[in-house]
Amino acid sequence: MSMNHESNGEDMGGPVRRQFFRRRKTCPFSGENALAIDYKDVRLLGRFVSERGKIIPSRISAVSMKKQRELTVAIKRARFLALMPFVTD
């Protein structure tokens, strides 16, 4: 018996599912009027750190790979200089 059926659920008698469309996020650090990554700008760096103090991955924050590396270095530098906490309770 062949299990060759479509993925939209029509032949199974279920509802028709629409394909989920996600708008492509853009990097906030590239392009015109882009923000500059600076280890002294704690308010900006705090946007890319979770409430527990972990660095948010680029797939969630939509930061490009190159800028994610710069951001990580800036956050770690700010932590080392005690401008930002390593963890929060």
trRosetta pair geometry for C-beta under 8 A, 3 or more apart (Angstrom, degrees):
i j d omega theta_ij theta_ji phi_ij phi_ji
5 11 5.0 -133 -152 68 114 134
5 12 6.7 96 150 -48 152 93
6 9 7.7 -91 97 -5 87 24
6 10 6.1 6 70 35 129 100
6 11 6.1 116 31 3 94 112
8 16 5.4 9 165 -144 111 72
8 17 5.6 -153 -147 40 67 81
9 12 5.1 -67 -156 48 63 113
9 13 7.9 -68 166 61 82 32
9 14 3.6 -63 173 74 122 113
9 15 6.3 19 101 67 139 41
9 16 6.5 -168 67 -98 96 36
9 17 6.1 82 14 -9 121 98
10 14 7.6 -88 -68 60 18 68
10 16 6.0 26 -75 -91 89 91
25 62 3.2 -93 125 -115 133 145
26 30 7.7 -121 171 66 88 96
26 31 7.1 12 165 -16 126 146
26 62 6.6 45 58 155 19 127
27 30 4.4 43 87 21 123 105
27 31 7.4 151 75 -4 86 102
27 62 6.2 -153 -85 137 47 79
27 63 5.4 80 -134 -139 90 41
27 64 4.3 -24 -85 -22 151 93
27 67 5.8 123 -171 34 131 149
28 34 7.0 136 151 -148 48 78
28 35 5.7 9 142 20 98 118
28 62 7.5 90 -17 92 84 100
28 63 7.0 -47 32 -95 84 82
29 34 5.3 74 -171 180 32 116
29 35 5.6 -68 -100 65 67 82
29 36 7.8 101 -141 -106 92 19
29 37 6.1 10 -128 -41 138 102
29 63 6.4 37 14 -140 116 96
29 64 7.2 -120 64 26 102 98
29 67 4.2 152 74 -147 140 147
29 70 7.7 -174 160 71 161 129
29 71 7.5 -143 -38 -59 157 111
30 34 5.6 24 -92 -108 2 148
30 64 5.9 36 -20 -4 137 137
30 67 6.5 -125 -41 -41 96 141
31 34 5.3 132 63 -64 61 107
35 44 6.3 174 174 -143 137 137
36 41 7.7 123 88 -7 81 153
37 41 7.8 -143 -160 48 33 125
37 44 7.7 -157 -120 123 51 134
37 67 6.8 167 -38 -160 139 85
37 70 4.9 117 77 131 159 114
37 71 5.5 -113 -130 -84 138 64
37 74 5.1 -144 165 -31 102 157
38 41 4.4 82 70 -2 98 107
38 44 7.5 71 47 55 79 139
38 74 6.6 129 128 -142 10 133
39 45 7.3 40 -137 -61 41 147
39 73 7.9 -78 -75 121 113 71
39 74 4.3 -151 -80 -155 73 75
39 75 7.7 -147 -123 -51 80 19
39 77 4.2 -50 -125 91 149 120
39 78 4.6 -168 -172 -56 84 86
39 81 7.3 92 146 23 123 135
39 83 7.2 124 155 47 82 151
40 78 7.4 177 -78 -101 25 102
40 83 6.9 -130 -126 -129 46 164
41 44 4.2 13 133 25 116 118
41 45 6.2 134 96 -17 72 91
42 45 5.7 -59 -142 44 34 109
42 46 6.0 45 156 -33 67 106
42 78 6.2 153 -98 -163 82 141
42 83 5.2 -142 -81 156 120 106
42 84 5.8 175 -136 -69 102 94
43 46 5.7 -51 -149 26 27 117
43 47 7.6 36 150 -26 56 94
44 47 6.1 -47 -168 15 38 113
44 48 7.9 10 147 1 62 104
45 48 6.1 -71 -163 44 44 100
45 49 6.6 33 146 -17 75 115
45 71 7.4 162 -123 -162 80 83
45 74 6.1 -141 -99 121 123 109
45 75 5.3 161 -166 -94 120 80
45 78 5.8 134 88 16 173 163
45 84 6.4 -91 106 -66 131 148
46 49 5.7 -64 -142 39 40 109
46 84 7.2 -171 -78 -119 82 119
48 55 6.6 9 138 -153 90 72
48 56 5.2 -126 -169 37 59 107
48 61 5.6 45 -126 -126 91 158
48 63 7.2 24 -123 -32 133 145
48 71 5.8 -53 118 178 165 133
48 75 7.0 -115 91 -69 109 133
49 53 6.0 -11 174 -147 116 34
49 54 6.8 154 -160 74 70 29
49 55 6.0 -42 -105 -98 71 46
49 56 6.6 -143 -91 -15 16 88
49 75 6.4 150 -70 -138 114 134
49 84 7.2 153 -25 -174 170 140
50 53 6.7 -41 71 27 77 20
50 54 4.6 2 31 55 118 84
50 55 7.8 -63 -2 -1 85 4
50 56 5.9 128 -50 -70 82 86
51 88 6.7 -89 162 66 58 136
52 87 6.6 -19 168 -151 71 81
52 88 6.2 -148 -145 51 30 88
53 84 8.0 148 -140 155 94 101
53 85 5.9 -83 -110 102 129 92
53 86 6.1 68 167 136 144 34
53 87 4.3 -158 46 -118 154 38
53 88 5.0 154 -43 -1 108 81
55 71 7.6 138 -156 123 120 102
55 72 5.9 47 -154 -111 164 83
55 75 5.8 144 -95 82 112 165
56 60 5.4 -101 174 80 103 121
56 61 4.7 108 111 -45 119 119
57 60 5.4 85 68 13 79 100
57 61 7.0 175 90 8 36 95
58 61 5.9 -68 -127 56 36 93
58 62 7.1 116 179 -75 65 3
58 63 4.7 -100 -128 64 89 81
58 64 7.2 -37 -160 118 133 3
58 65 6.6 106 144 -87 177 50
58 68 4.2 -53 -74 -86 125 146
59 62 7.9 26 -171 -72 18 45
61 68 7.8 136 72 -104 121 100
63 67 5.0 -120 180 95 99 108
63 68 4.6 132 107 -73 114 83
63 71 6.1 -13 169 -6 163 152
64 67 4.7 77 58 20 86 104
64 68 6.6 -145 91 -15 38 89
65 68 5.6 -52 -143 31 28 115
65 69 6.8 29 157 -18 61 101
66 69 6.1 -55 -160 31 30 109
66 70 6.8 25 147 -12 63 106
67 70 5.4 -51 -148 39 41 113
67 71 6.0 47 150 -24 69 105
68 71 5.5 -51 -144 38 31 115
68 72 6.3 36 154 -23 63 104
69 72 5.7 -51 -147 33 31 113
69 73 6.6 30 154 -17 63 104
70 73 5.8 -56 -151 37 32 110
70 74 6.3 31 152 -19 66 108
71 74 5.7 -56 -147 37 30 111
71 75 6.3 29 155 -19 66 105
72 75 5.8 -53 -145 36 30 109
72 76 6.3 25 157 -14 64 109
73 76 5.9 -58 -146 41 29 109
73 77 6.2 30 154 -20 64 109
74 77 5.7 -55 -145 37 29 112
74 78 6.3 29 156 -18 64 106
75 78 5.8 -55 -148 37 30 110
75 79 6.4 33 152 -20 64 105
75 84 6.7 -57 -159 62 70 159
76 79 5.6 -50 -147 35 33 114
76 80 6.4 35 153 -21 64 105
77 80 5.7 -53 -147 34 32 112
77 81 6.4 17 157 -5 65 110
78 81 6.0 -63 -144 47 30 102
78 83 4.2 -79 -166 68 84 116
78 84 4.4 51 125 5 110 112
79 82 7.6 31 179 -78 33 27
79 83 7.4 -82 -63 53 22 73
79 84 5.0 -56 -79 76 64 95
79 85 7.2 0 -127 126 87 13
79 86 5.3 88 -162 -83 124 70
85 88 5.6 96 93 -69 143 78
